Amino acid sequence: LVLEAGSSLLGAWESLSSDGQVTVEGMNAMGYDAMGVGMMDGIKGLDVLLARREEAAFPMLSANLTYVEDGALVLEPYAILVRDGVRFGLLGLTGPQFTQGPGLAEIVAVEDATEAAARYVPELRERADVVIVLSSLGKAADNALAAAVPGIDIVIGSNSAHLMPEPDRAGDTLIVQQGYLVEWLGHLHVRYDDQGAIAEAASRYIALDENYPDDPDLAALVARYQALYPTPAPATPTGIVQP
């Protein structure tokens, strides 16, 4: 499974200029299976996020992002994927910082993540063999969530940008996240016994340095967007833009 915990759509110049289109196109090309939604995914407004959701070949998930008007969920709360006969339940949880985006506080609210997880995890446990939370709550909140809500197998986190050489463990729940700015790729391998208990768990982070050359197709995609949205030259102290 290739998963993203949130705050991935917007940030760099090309992503901001294209309203996240370059990010979604790249994630589609890389075969992402799902992503949670975090603060940086909403900084251009809700309409932009919903437009990117329509372009994505993978679900964007949040079980606690709701409309202020009627309390309805903005996005799908979870998705279930089947791989090699194993059912994976993927639940998205959004951090409270999401409403700091332009005009968002008047449109959407972020429900307490623990309450949302307590509502949906039992449902997922009935439908899935492995329950994975995609969280933009931050590492401390992820650990608290795992301790408070039984039935979560794995929490993949974002927001606090920890680089973790091995997973944290709260009971039977593994908690991981791997840095920020796509400088590292996290790889988690878990083996369960016949009773569903963790028999083996190992994680590692892979530094995406010069040892991993850019994929030609993705490099071409980035170059195309860089040509469409060239980075502006820095201004001089007098405010004159240098060519």
N, C-alpha and C positions, 0 to 999 in steps of 0.2 A: 504494500500500500504506500502511496505517495501522498502525504498529508501536510496541510498548512494550518497553523493554529490561529492566525489572524494578523491584521495590520500589515498586509503584504501588497495591497493594490497600489497604494500611493506613497510617494516619498521622493524618489529621484526625479530629476528634471523631466525626463522623457515620460515618466508615468504621470506626473502632475499635468504636463502639457496635453497629454492624450486622454486625460480623465481615467487613467488606468487601463486603457485599451491594450497598450503594449504588454502590460503585466498579464492580463488575461490571455492574450494570444500566446505568450511564452509559456504560461502554465498549461494551456491546452496542448501545446506542442510537446511538453514534457510529460504529459499523461497524468496530471494530478487527479486523485480520486475524490478529494473533498477539501474544503477549507472552512474554518471557523471565521467569524467576523469580529474584528477589533477596531480600536479607535481610528487608526489611520485609514481604514477602509471607508470612513464616513466624512473625511475632512473636505470633500467637494460637494457634500450634500447627499440626501437620500436618493434623489432621482438618478444621480450618477452611479451609486452603488447598485440600484435595481437594474439599470441599463447594462452594467457589467455582468450581473447575474444572468441576464438573458443571453449573453454572448459566451458564457462559460460552459464548457463541456463537462463540468463537474458541479456538484451541489455546493452552494454557499449556505452555511447552517448557523442558526442561532435559536436556542430554546427560550431565551429570555429578553429578546428585543421585540417590543410591542408598540402598537400605535396608541398614542395618548387618547384618541377619540373613543375607541371602543375596546381597547385591550387585546385586539387580535394580534397574532404573531406577524411580524414583517416578513420573515423567512421561514423555510422549513426547519423544524427543530432538530430533526435527525434524518439520517439515511442508513439504509442497510445494504451492504455489499456482500456478495458471495464469491469467495475465491477458493478453489480446490475443495469445495464442499464445506468450507468454514464460513459461518455467517458473522460478519463484522457489523456491529451497531455503532454508528458515529454520531455523537451528540455535540452540538456547538453551544458554547457559552461565551457571552460577550461581556467585557468589563464595563464598569460604570462610566469610564471616561468617554465612551462613545458619543454621548450627547453633547460634548464640547464642540462638535462640528457646527458649521454655519446653519442656524435655524433648526437644528435637530431637536433641541429641548422642547420646542413647541409641537413637534410632530411625533416623536417617539420617546419611549421610556425604557429603561433597563431594569428588568425585574431582578430581585435577589437571586443570584446564581445558585445558591444552595437549595433554595426552595424549588427552583425550576428543575434542578438535577434530581431532587427527591421525587418530583412528580414523574419525570420521564424515564429514569433509570430502571425502575421496576418493569415498566412496559418494554424497554429494550431487552432486559434480561430474559423475558419470555420469548422474544423474537430472534435473539442473537446469541452466538456462542462466546463472543468477545465484545466487550463494551469499551469504546474508546471515546474520551472527551477531548474535543479540540477547544482549548481555553485561552482567552486573552485576559485572564484575571491577574496574572502575575504569580510568581513561584510560591510566595507565602500563602496566598489565597488558594492556590492549587493544592498545597499540602493540607490546608484546613478543610477544603472540599472533600478530599479523599478520606479524611478522618471522619467527616460528618455524614457522608452518604455511602452506605455499603453497596456493593455490586458493581463498582467501576473497576475495570481491569487496568486501564492505562489512561493517564492524563498527559496529553501533549500540549505544552504551554508556550505562551509568548508574553510579550509586554515587558517583563522585567529583564530580558536579555541575558539570562545566565548561560554560561558555557559549562555544561555538566559532563564530566568524564564518566560518570556512572549514574544510573537512575536513583532518585530517592524512592523510599518505600514506606507507605502508610498501610499497615495491615497487608491485604492482598492486592493493593493498588500500587502500580509503578508510576512515577512522575518524572517526565523528562522535558527538556527544552534545550535548544542549541544556538545560543548567541543571537546575532542580529545582522541586518544588511546583507544577508545571503553570503556571508563569509565562510560559513561552515554548513555542512550537511550532517544531520543527525541520523544514525542508523541504530535501530533498536531491534534486537532479536530476542524473542521470548518463546520458551517451550513449556507447555502445560502437560500435567499428567492426566491419567484417565478420569480423575475426579475433578479436573478443572483447576487444580492448584498449580502455582508457579513452580516448575521443576528447575528451570534455568532462566536467567535473565542477564543480558549483557548489552550495553550500549557503547557507542563510540562516536566521536565527532570527527568529521573529515574536513580538513582545511582545504578550501577550494583555491589553491595557490597555483603556481606555475606548473606544478606536476599534473594539473588537470586542464589541458588546453580547451579553449572554447569550442563548443559544437558549431560546425560551420553554418548550419541552418539557423540556429539561434543567434549567432553572431551577425548573420545577414539581416535577421529580423530587427535586432537592436540598431544596426547601421541604418536601416530604412527609417526607423523612428527618429534617430539622431539627425538625419537629413531633413525630415519633416519639421523637427522642433530643435533647431540648433541652440546650444547653450549660449545665452547672452554673455557678451564680454563684461568683465567686471568694471564698475564705475571707478573713475579716479576720485581723489578727495574733493575735486571741484564739481563733481557730478557729471563730467563729460565722459561718455562711453568711448573707450578705445576700440578701434577696429580690430 
